[in-house]
């Protein structure tokens, strides 16, 4: 029982899909009542004895058209072949099938099967009364006009609605992508600011610390002056600690990859960050000079033929040297530092080496404060080198010193734009397509056409076919009427006793469609005679009656002729 109940529930949900909102219930109920009543009225006028069954059938099929559109189309076509009541429903069934049946094979098969069944049933019903060619022609014209044409319009509307929904979803997706790109741009800008703060301000604070350290051991200063210098050194150390805390916060809040703060190119190959020239490879001499001015012993060596570098590679080399000098000032104050740049055949090698720091003399224990390390410098350097196709190696030397070396290939640097850099060295902005909400899309192939074009071509073809069938039907109808009509002058000229062959030679071939209702009508025919019935060309002046002409033959001669009125 449970299986039967589940199967029944599934069948009901398939035949009557929801959700059944009040407006939908009212619409479906009113439509079923109106179409059912119209079908019953048409059957009453016909007249037939199927008014009530046909009305109920039409109402039920109308309710099922949403869930079973192909089945309802075929059943409606079969019912329309038997009577005229379901013809209005055929319009709704064709619309629903075109709009709801997505598979072209199923849709074409349901229309072809519906037409064939409707035509066969009509031929069986009207066999001997209506010519077969008229049944086929009028069935085809009516089916095209009442079923196929609404189906094309319904399919066009459904495809247009689907296309509109797809465009709306794509627009919403573009808006989401735009927000994501703008958010990522803000994160990249935040990360760039953090990196520049770490590199630039950290380096300057390290130089301040070195200067104050040198002043603390200057014997020409008084004790009070040394204390003031010590306070200044502690302030620089505290500033470095706070700077790294801020940099850490900015790094933690950013989920984007650490960007390279390189961008536009300054004179001499230098990079521009935030609009301030920081120098590329040429700016390394300025870094060395600043460290020397602070009292540090720094040597700078060049090897190989110098080659021009793009802004991204030059700025990466500059930042690597700057970070290495900063670390040397912090962790090995007073130790000599060696900076070497070697132009190899395929890459620029940047190397910074410092030995172990000498023991401090004349400085009170703890006077310099704890060494501050944020752990961001080397990570940022590796990322900078990676973005230009290079690599960074850092580690201790056998003499307990420290060595930092970077390899920056020329091929990876040539023509490479500064990562995450915008115009003027600012942060990378969201692409124009993202800010406009209009991303670049692939061009639609020329062979792909809008669904409306196919539906329009189908509609025009259906209309042309219907017009052609109507013209053909009118011509055939007029021809049948002419074959079934005898002129009154011919009737008067034909004499009783004339040979049957002579009389039939003067008569038209006749038309059963127009004279079927005349058979057996009129005065009693002579016993044993065979009669032929025709319409008279003089029209009756009484509505619902025709003037009929009858010729009866027996034993090869005309034995009777009659001109009388007969009800249509």
C-alpha positions in Angstrom: 0.0 0.0 0.0 2.8 2.4 0.8 4.3 1.8 -2.7 1.0 2.5 -4.3 0.5 5.6 -2.2 3.9 6.9 -3.1 3.4 6.2 -6.8 0.0 7.9 -6.7 1.5 10.9 -4.9 4.3 11.2 -7.5 1.8 10.9 -10.4 -0.3 13.7 -8.9 2.7 15.9 -8.4 3.8 15.3 -12.0 0.4 15.9 -13.5 -0.5 18.9 -11.3 2.8 20.6 -10.5 2.8 23.3 -7.8 3.2 25.5 -6.0 -0.6 26.0 -6.0 -0.9 29.6 -4.9 -4.4 31.2 -4.6 -4.0 33.2 -7.8 -2.9 30.1 -9.7 -5.8 28.1 -8.3 -8.3 30.8 -9.3 -6.8 31.1 -12.8 -6.8 27.4 -13.5 -10.3 26.9 -12.2 -11.8 29.8 -14.2 -9.9 28.6 -17.3 -11.2 25.0 -16.9 -14.8 26.2 -16.4 -14.7 28.6 -19.4 -13.1 26.2 -21.9 -15.3 23.3 -20.7 -18.4 25.3 -21.1 -17.4 26.6 -24.5 -16.7 23.0 -25.6 -20.1 21.8 -24.4 -21.7 24.8 -26.2 -20.0 24.0 -29.5 -21.0 20.4 -29.3 -24.7 21.4 -28.6 -24.7 23.7 -31.7 -23.1 20.9 -33.9 -25.4 19.1 -32.8 -24.1 15.9 -31.1 -24.8 13.9 -28.0 -21.3 14.5 -26.5 -21.8 18.0 -25.0 -21.4 17.0 -21.4 -18.6 14.4 -21.8 -16.7 16.7 -24.2 -17.0 19.6 -21.7 -15.7 17.5 -18.8 -12.8 16.1 -20.9 -11.8 19.6 -22.0 -11.8 20.9 -18.4 -9.7 18.0 -17.2 -7.2 18.3 -20.1 -6.9 22.0 -19.4 -5.9 21.3 -15.8 -3.3 18.7 -16.9 -1.7 20.8 -19.6 1.0 22.2 -17.2 2.3 18.9 -16.0 1.7 16.7 -19.1 1.9 19.1 -22.0 2.8 16.6 -24.7 0.2 14.1 -23.6 -2.5 16.7 -23.4 -1.6 18.0 -26.9 -2.1 14.5 -28.4 -5.3 13.8 -26.6 -6.7 17.3 -27.5 -5.9 16.7 -31.1 -7.7 13.3 -31.1 -10.7 14.9 -29.4 -10.7 17.7 -32.0 -10.8 15.1 -34.8 -14.1 13.8 -33.4 -15.8 17.2 -32.7 -15.2 20.9 -32.7 -15.5 21.4 -28.9 -11.8 20.9 -28.1 -10.6 23.3 -30.8 -10.2 26.3 -28.3 -8.3 24.0 -25.9 -6.0 23.0 -28.8 -4.6 26.6 -28.7 -3.8 26.3 -25.0 -2.4 22.8 -25.4 -0.1 24.0 -28.3 1.1 27.0 -26.2 1.9 24.8 -23.2 3.7 22.2 -25.3 5.8 24.8 -27.0 6.7 26.5 -23.7 7.2 23.5 -21.4 8.6 20.6 -23.6 12.3 21.3 -23.8 13.3 18.3 -25.9 12.8 19.0 -29.6 12.3 15.4 -30.5 9.5 14.9 -28.0 7.9 18.2 -29.1 8.0 17.4 -32.8 6.8 13.8 -32.2 3.8 15.0 -30.2 2.7 17.5 -32.8 3.2 15.0 -35.7 1.3 12.2 -33.8 -1.5 14.6 -32.8 -2.0 15.8 -36.3 -2.0 12.2 -37.8 -4.5 11.0 -35.2 -6.8 14.0 -35.6 -6.8 13.5 -39.4 -7.4 9.7 -39.2 -10.2 10.2 -36.8 -11.8 12.8 -39.0 -11.6 10.6 -42.0 -13.2 7.7 -40.2 -16.0 10.0 -38.9 -16.7 11.8 -42.2 -15.9 8.9 -44.6 -18.1 9.1 -47.7 -19.4 12.5 -46.8 -16.4 14.8 -47.2 -13.7 14.3 -49.8 -10.5 12.9 -48.3 -8.3 15.7 -49.7 -10.6 18.3 -48.0 -10.3 16.5 -44.7 -6.5 16.4 -44.9 -6.2 20.0 -46.1 -8.5 21.5 -43.6 -7.1 19.4 -40.8 -3.6 20.5 -41.6 -4.5 24.2 -41.9 -6.5 24.1 -38.7 -3.7 22.3 -36.8 -1.0 24.6 -38.0 -3.1 27.7 -37.1 -4.5 26.5 -33.8 -1.7 24.3 -32.4 1.7 25.0 -34.1 1.5 28.7 -34.3 0.7 29.2 -30.6 3.4 26.6 -29.8 6.0 28.7 -31.7 5.0 31.8 -29.8 5.0 30.0 -26.4 8.5 28.6 -27.2 9.8 32.0 -28.1 8.4 33.5 -24.8 9.9 30.6 -22.8 13.3 30.9 -24.4 13.2 34.7 -24.0 12.4 34.3 -20.3 15.2 31.8 -19.9 17.6 34.2 -21.6 16.5 37.1 -19.4 17.0 35.0 -16.3 20.4 33.9 -17.4 21.4 37.6 -18.1 20.0 38.6 -14.7 22.1 35.9 -13.0 25.2 36.9 -14.9 24.7 40.5 -14.0 24.4 39.6 -10.3 27.5 37.4 -10.6 29.3 40.4 -12.2 28.3 42.6 -9.3 29.6 40.1 -6.8 32.8 39.8 -8.8 33.1 43.6 -8.9 32.8 43.8 -5.1 35.3 41.0 -4.7 37.8 42.6 -7.0 37.4 46.0 -5.3 37.9 44.2 -1.9 41.0 42.5 -3.1 42.3 45.7 -4.5 41.9 47.3 -1.0 43.6 44.3 0.6 46.5 44.6 -1.9 46.8 48.3 -1.1 46.8 47.5 2.6 49.5 44.9 2.1 51.6 47.2 -0.1 51.4 49.9 2.6 52.5 47.4 5.2 55.4 46.2 3.0 56.6 49.8 2.3 56.3 50.7 5.9 58.4 47.7 6.9 61.0 48.3 4.2 61.3 52.1 4.2 60.5 53.1 7.7 62.2 50.1 9.2 65.3 50.9 7.3 65.3 54.5 8.4 64.6 53.6 12.1 67.5 51.1 11.9 69.8 53.9 10.7 68.6 56.1 13.5 69.4 53.3 16.0 72.8 52.9 14.5 73.5 56.7 14.7 72.4 56.8 18.3 74.4 53.7 19.1 77.5 55.5 17.8 76.8 58.6 19.8 76.4 56.6 23.0 80.0 55.5 22.8 81.3 58.9 21.8 83.6 60.0 24.7 83.3 63.7 23.8 79.7 63.7 25.0 78.8 64.4 28.6 76.9 61.9 30.8 73.7 63.8 30.4 74.0 63.9 26.6 74.6 60.2 26.6 71.5 59.6 28.6 69.5 61.8 26.1 71.0 59.7 23.2 70.1 56.5 25.0 66.5 57.8 25.4 66.5 58.5 21.7 67.8 55.0 20.9 65.1 53.4 23.1 62.5 55.6 21.4 63.7 54.4 18.0 63.6 50.8 19.2 60.1 51.3 20.6 59.0 52.9 17.2 60.4 49.9 15.4 58.4 47.5 17.7 55.2 49.5 17.2 55.8 49.7 13.4 56.1 45.9 13.3 53.0 45.5 15.3 51.1 47.7 12.8 52.6 45.8 9.9 51.6 42.5 11.5 48.0 43.7 11.9 47.9 44.8 8.2 49.4 41.5 7.1 46.9 39.5 9.3 43.9 41.3 7.9 44.9 40.8 4.3 44.3 37.5 2.7 45.8 38.4 -0.6 49.3 37.4 -1.6 52.1 39.8 -0.4 52.5 42.2 -3.3 55.6 43.7 -4.6 55.6 47.4 -4.0 57.2 48.1 -7.4 55.5 50.2 -10.0 56.4 52.9 -12.3 60.0 53.6 -13.3 61.9 56.5 -11.9 64.8 58.1 -13.7 67.7 55.7 -13.9 65.6 52.7 -13.6 64.3 53.5 -10.1 60.9 52.4 -8.9 58.3 54.8 -7.6 56.3 53.9 -4.5 53.6 56.2 -3.4 55.0 58.9 -5.7 58.4 59.0 -3.9 61.5 57.8 -5.9 63.2 55.0 -4.1 65.6 53.9 -6.8 66.2 50.7 -8.6 69.6 49.2 -9.0 71.1 52.7 -9.2 69.5 53.5 -5.9 71.6 50.9 -4.1 74.6 53.2 -4.0 72.4 55.7 -2.0 71.5 53.0 0.5 75.2 52.1 1.0 76.0 55.8 1.4 73.3 56.3 4.0 74.7 53.3 6.0 78.2 54.7 5.7 77.0 58.1 6.9 75.6 56.3 10.0 79.1 55.0 10.9 78.7 51.5 9.5 81.4 49.9 7.4 79.8 48.9 4.1 81.5 47.9 0.9 79.8 47.8 -2.5 81.1 45.8 -5.4 80.0 45.5 -9.1 81.0 42.6 -11.4 80.1 42.0 -15.0 78.7 44.1 -17.7 75.8 46.2 -16.4 72.5 45.5 -18.1 69.2 47.5 -17.9 66.5 46.1 -15.7 62.8 46.6 -15.8 61.2 48.5 -12.9 60.0 45.3 -11.1 63.4 43.6 -11.1 65.3 46.7 -10.3 63.0 47.6 -7.4 63.2 44.0 -6.1 67.1 44.3 -6.1 66.8 47.6 -4.2 64.4 46.2 -1.6 66.6 43.1 -1.1 69.7 45.2 -0.4 67.7 47.6 1.9 66.2 44.8 3.9 69.6 43.1 4.2 71.3 46.3 5.5 68.5 46.8 7.9 68.8 43.3 9.3 72.6 43.7 9.6 72.3 47.0 11.5 69.8 45.4 13.9 71.4 42.1 14.5 75.1 42.8 13.9 75.7 46.4 14.8 79.3 47.5 14.1 80.1 44.5 11.9 81.4 45.2 8.4 78.9 44.6 5.6 79.7 43.5 2.1 77.2 44.2 -0.8 78.0 42.7 -4.2 76.1 42.8 -7.5 77.1 40.4 -10.2 75.7 40.5 -13.7 75.7 36.9 -14.8 74.9 35.8 -18.4 71.3 35.0 -17.5 70.6 36.7 -14.1 71.5 39.4 -11.7 72.9 38.1 -8.4 72.6 40.3 -5.4 74.6 39.3 -2.3 74.8 40.9 1.1 77.2 39.3 3.7 78.1 40.4 7.3 80.2 38.6 9.9 79.3 38.2 13.5 78.8 41.4 15.4 81.7 42.5 17.7 81.1 42.7 21.5 79.7 46.2 22.4 82.0 48.5 24.4 80.9 51.3 26.7 77.2 50.5 26.5 75.3 49.6 29.6 73.6 46.2 29.6 70.1 46.5 28.2 70.7 50.1 27.2 70.0 49.4 23.5 66.8 47.5 24.2 65.7 44.2 22.9 66.2 43.5 19.2 62.9 43.8 17.4 62.0 41.3 14.6 58.6 41.1 13.0 59.3 38.1 10.8 58.0 39.8 7.7 61.2 40.9 5.9 62.5 37.7 4.5 59.1 36.5 3.6 58.4 39.7 1.6 61.8 39.4 -0.1 61.1 35.8 -1.3 57.8 36.9 -2.7 59.3 39.9 -4.5 61.9 37.6 -6.1 59.3 35.0 -7.0 57.1 37.5 -8.8 60.0 38.4 -11.2 61.0 34.8 -11.7 63.9 34.7 -9.2 64.7 33.3 -5.8 66.2 34.4 -2.4 68.5 32.4 -0.1 69.2 33.5 3.4 71.2 31.8 6.2 74.2 31.8 8.5 77.8 31.5 7.2 80.4 29.2 8.6 82.0 32.2 10.4 78.7 32.7 12.4 77.8 35.6 10.2 74.8 35.9 7.9 74.4 35.9 4.1 71.5 36.9 1.9 71.6 36.3 -1.8 69.1 36.7 -4.5 69.0 35.6 -8.2 66.9 37.8 -10.5 66.7 36.5 -14.1 66.8 38.9 -16.9 64.1 37.1 -19.0 61.6 37.1 -16.1 62.3 40.8 -15.5 62.4 42.1 -19.0 59.1 43.9 -19.8 57.4 42.6 -16.7 55.2 45.2 -15.0 55.5 45.9 -11.4 53.3 43.5 -9.5 50.2 45.1 -7.9 51.2 48.5 -8.9 49.0 51.1 -10.4 49.7 54.4 -12.2 52.2 56.5 -10.4 53.4 53.7 -8.2 50.1 53.5 -6.2 48.3 50.4 -5.3 46.8 48.3 -8.0 43.2 49.2 -8.7 40.5 46.9 -9.8 40.4 46.4 -13.6 38.2 48.7 -15.6 35.9 45.8 -16.5 35.3 45.0 -12.9 34.6 48.5 -11.8 32.2 48.9 -14.7 30.5 45.6 -14.1 31.2 44.6 -17.6 33.9 41.9 -17.8 35.4 40.8 -21.1 33.5 37.9 -22.6 34.2 35.7 -25.5 32.7 36.8 -28.8 29.6 34.9 -29.7 30.2 32.8 -32.8 28.5 34.2 -35.9 26.6 31.0 -36.5 24.8 31.2 -33.2 21.5 33.0 -33.6 18.9 34.3 -31.2 16.1 31.9 -30.4 13.7 34.6 -31.6 15.0 34.2 -35.2 14.2 30.5 -35.3 10.7 31.1 -33.8 10.1 33.9 -36.2 11.1 31.8 -39.2 8.8 29.0 -38.0 5.9 31.4 -37.5 6.3 32.8 -41.0 6.5 29.3 -42.4 3.3 28.3 -40.6 1.5 31.4 -41.7 2.5 30.8 -45.3 1.4 27.2 -45.1 -1.9 28.2 -43.6 -2.5 30.8 -46.2 -1.6 28.3 -48.9 -4.0 25.7 -47.5 -6.7 28.3 -47.2 -6.3 29.3 -50.9 -6.2 25.6 -51.9 -9.3 24.9 -49.7 -11.3 27.8 -51.3 -10.4 26.6 -54.8 -11.3 23.0 -53.9 -14.5 24.2 -52.3 -15.5 26.2 -55.3 -14.7 23.3 -57.6 -16.8 20.9 -55.5 -19.7 23.3 -55.6 -19.4 23.7 -59.4 -19.4 19.9 -59.8 -22.6 19.6 -57.7 -24.6 22.4 -59.4 -26.9 22.1 -62.5 -28.2 25.1 -64.3 -32.0 25.5 -64.4 -31.8 26.0 -68.2 -30.2 22.5 -68.5 -32.8 21.0 -66.3 -35.6 22.4 -68.5 -33.9 21.3 -71.7 -33.5 17.7 -70.7 -36.5 15.6 -71.8 -37.9 12.5 -70.2 -37.1 9.4 -72.3 -33.7 10.7 -73.3 -30.9 8.1 -73.3 -29.1 7.8 -70.0 -25.7 8.2 -71.5 -26.7 11.4 -73.4 -28.1 13.0 -70.2 -25.1 12.0 -68.0 -22.8 13.5 -70.6 -24.5 16.9 -70.1 -24.5 16.7 -66.3 -21.5 17.6 -64.0 -19.8 14.7 -62.2 -21.6 15.6 -58.9 -20.3 16.3 -55.4 -21.2 14.2 -52.4 -20.2 16.8 -49.9 -22.9 19.2 -51.1 -25.6 16.7 -52.1 -25.2 14.1 -49.3 -28.2 15.5 -47.4 -30.4 15.3 -50.5 -30.3 11.5 -50.9 -33.7 10.0 -50.5 -35.4 13.4 -50.4 -38.1 14.8 -52.7 -41.1 13.0 -54.3 -41.1 9.3 -54.4 -38.8 8.0 -57.1 -40.0 5.4 -59.7 -39.5 1.8 -58.5 -36.3 0.2 -59.6 -34.7 3.5 -60.7 -31.3 5.0 -59.7 -31.3 8.7 -59.0 -28.6 11.5 -59.0 -29.0 14.6 -57.0 -27.6 18.1 -57.7 -27.9 21.7 -56.5 -29.8 24.2 -58.6 -28.2 27.4 -59.7 -31.3 29.3 -58.7 -30.8 29.9 -55.0 -33.7 29.4 -52.6 -35.0 32.6 -50.9 -35.8 30.6 -47.7 -33.0 30.5 -45.1 -31.9 26.9 -44.4 -33.2 25.4 -47.6 -31.6 24.6 -51.0 -33.2 24.1 -54.4 -32.5 20.5 -55.4 -32.6 18.8 -58.8 -33.1 15.0 -59.2 -32.6 12.9 -62.3 -33.8 9.2 -62.1 -32.8 6.6 -64.7 -34.2 3.1 -65.5 -33.4 0.7 -68.3 -31.0 3.2 -69.9 -33.4 6.1 -70.2 -34.4 9.1 -68.1 -37.7 8.2 -66.4 -38.1 11.1 -63.9 -36.8 14.6 -63.2 -37.7 16.8 -60.2 -37.0 20.3 -59.0 -37.9 20.8 -55.3 -36.7 22.4 -52.0 -34.8 20.5 -49.4 -33.6 21.4 -46.0 -29.9 21.9 -45.5 
